[in-house]
Amino acid sequence: MTAKQRVNLRRALTEAIGTFFLVLIGPGAAMVNASSHGALGEPGVALAFAFVVTAMIYAFGHLSGAHINPAVTIAFWSVRRFPGADVLPYLTAQTLGAIAASSVLRATMGRVGDMGATIPAVSVGAAFVLEWLFSFALMLVIMAAATDERAAPGVGGIAVGLTVGFCALMGGPLTGASMNPARSFGPALVGWTWGAHWIYWTAPITGMVGAARLYEYLRNAPRSPAGRALGVEGPIDVGPRSRQSTGLQLQSANSPTGRHDHG
């Protein structure tokens, strides 16, 4: 195995681990809420998603980019901010991580609360529009945090986590506010709950691709060289790294793919 292959394998494994914990904690909180007759409440479930996404970004952003979401990977690729050769390994790892987490949840808690599956409580058309808009908003924030040197450094994880949180607070009771095909696929497969499942692939992917392209236009900066890998907090193909005192920021000096201080 070449050095590059070892790096790619470690990144894919990191994506699987990050997505595993996202699904374990997010849908897991929904299952706990159902089994405890609402002990957490919808705000508690939304906070669980916000907290775990924030934690995974700061834990793994410098290792794999912490996409933990197939739609994010595809959106970065669509604007030449992620190498095409790495897309399938990332999508595979994210999906397997989600399936593994849902399997653990079923083994430990049963099929309570539909396994935390995302099932629309509104019409299919309304659910698609809402999921598209939530995904669009999330990717706009990710693009700002990851690619724009004018954005405040070091806050990418918090900004993305907050966005997941406010979308979940508003949209959780309506659509599940998935914004993530892997997050929806794991519970759907393990719990065999497929209600309008296509929404949770098409809306996040198209919404995030649209947001990435719009931000590329708004920021009015060159696209990254083909093959440069980008994560939620910035470039991950940076070679030797220097960090700020927080230990969370990577330097990407003079790179058109990101700002000077982000991880």
Sine and cosine of phi, psi and omega as CSV:
sin_phi,cos_phi,sin_psi,cos_psi,sin_omega,cos_omega
0.00,0.00,0.76,-0.65,-0.02,-1.00
-0.97,0.24,0.24,-0.97,0.02,-1.00
-0.87,0.50,-0.66,0.75,0.01,-1.00
-0.89,0.45,-0.65,0.76,0.03,-1.00
-0.90,0.43,-0.62,0.79,0.05,-1.00
-0.90,0.43,-0.66,0.75,0.04,-1.00
-0.88,0.47,-0.72,0.70,-0.01,-1.00
-0.90,0.44,-0.62,0.79,0.03,-1.00
-0.91,0.42,-0.68,0.73,0.02,-1.00
-0.90,0.44,-0.65,0.76,0.03,-1.00
-0.90,0.44,-0.69,0.72,0.01,-1.00
-0.89,0.45,-0.66,0.75,0.04,-1.00
-0.89,0.46,-0.64,0.77,0.03,-1.00
-0.89,0.45,-0.66,0.75,0.05,-1.00
-0.89,0.45,-0.64,0.77,0.03,-1.00
-0.89,0.45,-0.68,0.73,0.01,-1.00
-0.91,0.42,-0.71,0.71,0.00,-1.00
-0.88,0.48,-0.70,0.72,0.01,-1.00
-0.93,0.37,-0.57,0.82,0.07,-1.00
-0.83,0.56,-0.76,0.64,-0.05,-1.00
-0.95,0.31,-0.52,0.85,0.10,-1.00
-0.86,0.52,-0.73,0.68,-0.04,-1.00
-0.97,0.25,-0.58,0.82,0.04,-1.00
-0.87,0.49,-0.70,0.71,-0.09,-1.00
-1.00,0.09,-0.69,0.73,-0.06,-1.00
-0.93,0.38,-0.95,0.31,0.09,-1.00
-0.86,0.52,-0.50,0.86,0.07,-1.00
-0.87,0.50,-0.65,0.76,0.05,-1.00
-0.90,0.43,-0.61,0.80,0.05,-1.00
-0.90,0.44,-0.61,0.79,0.03,-1.00
-0.94,0.35,-0.66,0.75,0.06,-1.00
-0.88,0.47,-0.65,0.76,0.01,-1.00
-0.88,0.47,-0.65,0.76,0.02,-1.00
-0.93,0.37,-0.68,0.73,-0.06,-1.00
-0.95,0.30,-0.41,0.91,-0.02,-1.00
-0.98,-0.18,0.23,0.97,0.03,-1.00
0.85,0.53,0.69,0.72,0.13,-0.99
1.00,0.03,0.42,0.91,-0.03,-1.00
-0.88,0.47,-0.59,0.81,0.01,-1.00
-1.00,0.09,-0.59,0.81,-0.08,-1.00
0.97,0.25,0.24,-0.97,0.03,-1.00
-0.87,0.49,-0.65,0.76,0.06,-1.00
-0.88,0.48,-0.59,0.80,0.02,-1.00
-0.91,0.42,-0.65,0.76,0.05,-1.00
-0.91,0.43,-0.68,0.73,0.01,-1.00
-0.88,0.47,-0.66,0.75,0.03,-1.00
-0.91,0.41,-0.58,0.81,0.04,-1.00
-0.87,0.49,-0.69,0.72,0.06,-1.00
-0.89,0.45,-0.71,0.71,-0.02,-1.00
-0.88,0.47,-0.69,0.72,-0.05,-1.00
-0.92,0.40,-0.72,0.70,-0.08,-1.00
-0.94,0.35,-0.59,0.81,0.06,-1.00
-0.90,0.44,-0.71,0.71,0.02,-1.00
-0.86,0.51,-0.72,0.69,-0.02,-1.00
-0.89,0.45,-0.68,0.73,-0.03,-1.00
-0.92,0.40,-0.56,0.83,0.03,-1.00
-0.91,0.42,-0.72,0.69,-0.01,-1.00
-0.95,0.30,-0.47,0.88,0.02,-1.00
-0.97,0.23,-0.64,0.77,-0.19,-0.98
-0.85,-0.53,-0.03,1.00,-0.04,-1.00
-0.84,0.54,-0.60,0.80,-0.03,-1.00
-0.99,0.13,-0.16,0.99,-0.01,-1.00
-0.99,-0.13,-0.76,0.65,-0.05,-1.00
-0.81,-0.58,-0.12,0.99,-0.12,-0.99
0.99,-0.12,-0.24,0.97,0.02,-1.00
0.79,0.62,0.74,0.67,0.13,-0.99
-0.90,0.44,-0.76,0.65,-0.04,-1.00
0.66,0.75,0.56,0.83,-0.10,-1.00
-0.24,-0.97,0.90,-0.43,0.00,-1.00
-0.84,0.55,-0.57,0.82,-0.02,-1.00
-0.92,0.39,-0.58,0.82,0.05,-1.00
-0.91,0.41,-0.70,0.71,0.02,-1.00
-0.87,0.50,-0.73,0.68,-0.01,-1.00
-0.90,0.43,-0.63,0.78,0.00,-1.00
-0.91,0.42,-0.70,0.71,0.07,-1.00
-0.86,0.51,-0.71,0.71,0.02,-1.00
-0.87,0.48,-0.61,0.79,-0.08,-1.00
-0.91,0.42,-0.39,0.92,0.03,-1.00
-0.93,-0.38,0.42,0.91,0.08,-1.00
0.87,0.49,0.58,0.82,0.06,-1.00
-0.92,-0.39,0.27,0.96,0.10,-1.00
-0.38,-0.93,0.71,-0.70,-0.07,-1.00
-0.92,0.38,0.70,-0.71,-0.03,-1.00
-0.86,0.51,-0.55,0.84,-0.02,-1.00
-0.91,0.42,-0.37,0.93,-0.03,-1.00
-1.00,-0.10,-0.09,1.00,-0.09,-1.00
-0.91,0.41,-0.79,0.62,-0.05,-1.00
-0.89,0.46,-0.70,0.71,0.06,-1.00
-0.86,0.51,-0.62,0.78,0.03,-1.00
-0.91,0.41,-0.73,0.68,-0.02,-1.00
-0.88,0.47,-0.64,0.76,0.03,-1.00
-0.90,0.44,-0.72,0.69,-0.01,-1.00
-0.90,0.45,-0.69,0.72,0.00,-1.00
-0.88,0.47,-0.69,0.73,-0.02,-1.00
-0.92,0.39,-0.68,0.73,0.02,-1.00
-0.91,0.42,-0.62,0.79,0.06,-1.00
-0.88,0.48,-0.66,0.75,0.01,-1.00
-0.92,0.40,-0.66,0.75,0.02,-1.00
-0.90,0.44,-0.67,0.74,0.01,-1.00
-0.88,0.47,-0.69,0.73,0.00,-1.00
-0.90,0.43,-0.67,0.74,0.02,-1.00
-0.91,0.42,-0.56,0.83,0.05,-1.00
-0.91,0.42,-0.65,0.76,0.05,-1.00
-0.90,0.44,-0.68,0.73,0.00,-1.00
-0.89,0.46,-0.66,0.75,0.01,-1.00
-0.92,0.39,-0.63,0.78,-0.02,-1.00
-0.92,0.40,-0.52,0.85,-0.08,-1.00
-0.99,-0.13,-0.45,0.89,-0.10,-0.99
-0.82,-0.58,-0.13,0.99,-0.06,-1.00
0.99,0.16,-0.38,-0.92,-0.05,-1.00
-0.98,-0.19,0.48,0.88,-0.03,-1.00
-0.88,0.48,0.57,-0.82,0.07,-1.00
0.85,0.52,0.54,0.84,-0.02,-1.00
0.82,0.57,0.49,0.87,0.05,-1.00
0.90,0.44,0.33,0.94,-0.05,-1.00
0.95,0.31,0.34,0.94,-0.02,-1.00
-0.92,0.40,0.47,-0.88,0.05,-1.00
-1.00,0.00,0.92,-0.39,-0.03,-1.00
-0.78,-0.63,0.84,-0.53,-0.05,-1.00
-0.87,0.48,0.69,-0.72,0.13,-0.99
-0.98,-0.21,0.06,1.00,0.06,-1.00
-0.84,-0.54,-0.01,-1.00,-0.01,-1.00
-0.89,0.46,0.36,-0.93,-0.01,-1.00
-0.86,0.51,-0.68,0.74,0.01,-1.00
-0.89,0.46,-0.71,0.71,0.02,-1.00
-0.90,0.43,-0.64,0.77,0.00,-1.00
-0.89,0.45,-0.66,0.75,0.01,-1.00
-0.89,0.46,-0.72,0.69,-0.02,-1.00
-0.88,0.48,-0.71,0.70,-0.02,-1.00
-0.90,0.43,-0.73,0.69,0.00,-1.00
-0.89,0.45,-0.60,0.80,0.03,-1.00
-0.90,0.44,-0.71,0.70,-0.03,-1.00
-0.93,0.37,-0.66,0.75,0.05,-1.00
-0.87,0.49,-0.70,0.71,-0.01,-1.00
-0.91,0.41,-0.63,0.78,0.03,-1.00
-0.87,0.49,-0.74,0.68,0.00,-1.00
-0.89,0.46,-0.68,0.73,-0.01,-1.00
-0.88,0.47,-0.69,0.73,-0.04,-1.00
-0.94,0.33,-0.54,0.84,0.09,-1.00
-0.86,0.51,-0.70,0.72,0.01,-1.00
-0.91,0.41,-0.68,0.74,0.02,-1.00
-0.88,0.48,-0.70,0.72,0.00,-1.00
-0.89,0.46,-0.65,0.76,0.02,-1.00
-0.90,0.43,-0.71,0.71,-0.05,-1.00
-0.93,0.36,-0.57,0.82,-0.16,-0.99
-1.00,-0.06,-0.42,0.91,-0.21,-0.98
-0.84,-0.54,-0.21,0.98,-0.16,-0.99
-0.94,-0.34,0.89,-0.45,-0.04,-1.00
-0.93,0.37,-0.23,0.97,0.02,-1.00
-0.99,0.12,-0.27,0.96,0.03,-1.00
-0.95,0.30,0.50,-0.87,-0.01,-1.00
-0.88,0.47,0.78,-0.63,-0.01,-1.00
-0.96,0.29,0.51,-0.86,0.13,-0.99
1.00,0.07,-0.03,1.00,-0.08,-1.00
-0.93,-0.37,0.16,0.99,-0.04,-1.00
-0.84,0.55,-0.74,0.67,-0.01,-1.00
-0.88,0.47,-0.67,0.74,0.01,-1.00
-0.92,0.40,-0.70,0.72,-0.02,-1.00
-0.89,0.47,-0.70,0.72,-0.01,-1.00
-0.93,0.37,-0.69,0.73,0.03,-1.00
-0.87,0.49,-0.67,0.74,0.04,-1.00
-0.89,0.45,-0.63,0.78,0.01,-1.00
-0.90,0.43,-0.70,0.71,0.09,-1.00
-0.85,0.53,-0.67,0.75,-0.02,-1.00
-0.90,0.44,-0.74,0.67,-0.05,-1.00
-0.95,0.31,-0.49,0.87,0.10,-0.99
-0.92,0.39,-0.64,0.77,0.02,-1.00
-0.93,0.37,-0.59,0.80,0.04,-1.00
-0.88,0.47,-0.68,0.73,-0.03,-1.00
-0.99,0.14,-0.69,0.73,-0.17,-0.99
-0.99,-0.17,-0.22,0.98,-0.03,-1.00
-0.80,0.60,-0.76,0.65,-0.01,-1.00
-0.93,0.36,-0.27,0.96,-0.08,-1.00
-0.99,-0.10,-0.73,0.68,-0.07,-1.00
-0.76,-0.65,-0.18,0.98,-0.17,-0.98
1.00,-0.07,-0.23,0.97,0.00,-1.00
0.72,0.69,0.83,0.56,-0.07,-1.00
-0.94,0.35,-0.87,0.49,-0.05,-1.00
0.87,0.49,0.23,0.97,-0.17,-0.99
-0.43,-0.90,0.95,-0.31,-0.02,-1.00
-0.86,0.52,-0.61,0.79,-0.01,-1.00
-0.92,0.39,-0.65,0.76,0.01,-1.00
-0.87,0.50,-0.57,0.82,0.01,-1.00
-0.99,0.13,-0.56,0.83,-0.09,-1.00
-0.94,0.35,-0.67,0.74,-0.03,-1.00
-0.83,0.55,-0.84,0.54,0.02,-1.00
-0.89,0.46,-0.58,0.81,0.00,-1.00
-0.90,0.43,-0.68,0.73,-0.03,-1.00
-0.94,0.33,-0.76,0.65,-0.08,-1.00
-0.94,0.34,-0.59,0.81,0.03,-1.00
-1.00,-0.04,-0.09,1.00,-0.03,-1.00
0.78,0.63,0.84,0.55,0.01,-1.00
-0.80,-0.60,0.97,-0.26,-0.20,-0.98
-0.90,-0.44,0.40,0.92,-0.05,-1.00
-0.85,0.53,0.92,-0.40,0.02,-1.00
0.77,0.64,0.62,0.78,-0.11,-0.99
-0.89,0.46,-0.48,0.87,-0.03,-1.00
-0.84,0.54,-0.49,0.87,0.01,-1.00
-0.84,0.54,-0.63,0.78,-0.16,-0.99
-0.99,0.15,0.03,1.00,0.22,-0.98
-0.96,-0.29,-0.78,0.63,-0.12,-0.99
-0.94,0.34,-0.66,0.75,-0.04,-1.00
-0.93,0.38,-0.76,0.65,0.03,-1.00
-0.88,0.47,-0.67,0.74,-0.05,-1.00
-0.92,0.40,-0.76,0.65,-0.03,-1.00
-0.93,0.36,-0.61,0.79,0.03,-1.00
-0.90,0.44,-0.68,0.74,-0.03,-1.00
-0.96,0.27,-0.59,0.81,0.09,-1.00
-0.88,0.47,-0.69,0.72,0.04,-1.00
-0.88,0.48,-0.66,0.75,0.00,-1.00
-0.91,0.41,-0.67,0.75,0.01,-1.00
-0.88,0.47,-0.68,0.73,0.00,-1.00
-0.93,0.38,-0.63,0.78,0.04,-1.00
-0.90,0.44,-0.69,0.72,-0.02,-1.00
-0.92,0.40,-0.57,0.82,0.08,-1.00
-0.85,0.53,-0.62,0.78,0.03,-1.00
-0.95,0.32,-0.69,0.73,-0.06,-1.00
-0.92,0.40,-0.62,0.78,-0.08,-1.00
-0.98,0.21,-0.35,0.94,0.09,-1.00
0.81,0.59,0.78,0.62,0.02,-1.00
-0.72,-0.69,0.36,-0.93,-0.02,-1.00
-0.90,0.44,0.51,-0.86,0.12,-0.99
-0.97,0.26,0.33,-0.94,-0.03,-1.00
-0.96,0.29,0.39,-0.92,0.11,-0.99
-0.87,0.50,0.58,-0.81,0.02,-1.00
-0.84,0.54,0.68,-0.73,0.04,-1.00
0.99,-0.11,-0.12,0.99,0.01,-1.00
-0.99,0.17,0.78,-0.63,-0.05,-1.00
-1.00,-0.02,0.73,-0.68,-0.02,-1.00
-0.84,-0.54,0.62,-0.79,0.07,-1.00
-0.89,-0.45,-0.08,-1.00,-0.08,-1.00
-0.90,0.43,-0.46,0.89,0.03,-1.00
-0.96,-0.30,0.12,0.99,0.06,-1.00
0.74,-0.67,-0.21,-0.98,-0.06,-1.00
-0.88,0.47,0.59,-0.80,0.09,-1.00
-0.91,-0.40,-0.15,0.99,0.10,-1.00
-0.99,-0.11,0.93,0.37,-0.10,-1.00
-0.91,-0.41,0.01,1.00,-0.01,-1.00
0.92,0.40,-0.69,-0.73,0.03,-1.00
-0.85,0.52,0.70,-0.71,-0.08,-1.00
-0.92,-0.38,0.55,-0.84,0.25,-0.97
-0.84,-0.54,0.59,-0.81,-0.09,-1.00
-0.86,-0.51,0.43,-0.90,0.14,-0.99
-0.97,0.23,0.05,-1.00,-0.08,-1.00
-0.88,0.47,-0.41,0.91,0.02,-1.00
-0.96,0.29,-0.29,0.96,-0.04,-1.00
0.97,0.23,0.19,0.98,-0.09,-1.00
-0.92,-0.39,-0.16,0.99,-0.15,-0.99
-0.95,-0.32,0.70,-0.72,0.08,-1.00
-0.97,-0.23,0.49,-0.87,0.06,-1.00
-1.00,-0.07,0.75,-0.67,0.07,-1.00
-0.76,-0.65,0.80,0.60,-0.18,-0.98
-0.84,0.54,0.72,-0.69,0.10,-1.00
0.88,0.48,0.36,0.93,0.04,-1.00
-1.00,-0.07,0.75,-0.66,0.05,-1.00
-0.95,0.30,-0.13,0.99,-0.05,-1.00
-1.00,0.04,-0.19,0.98,-0.06,-1.00
-0.26,-0.96,-0.07,-1.00,-0.04,-1.00
-1.00,-0.07,-0.01,-1.00,-0.13,-0.99
-0.98,0.19,-0.34,0.94,-0.07,-1.00
-0.67,-0.74,1.00,0.10,0.14,-0.99
-0.34,-0.94,0.33,-0.94,-0.11,-0.99
-0.95,-0.31,0.00,0.00,0.00,0.00
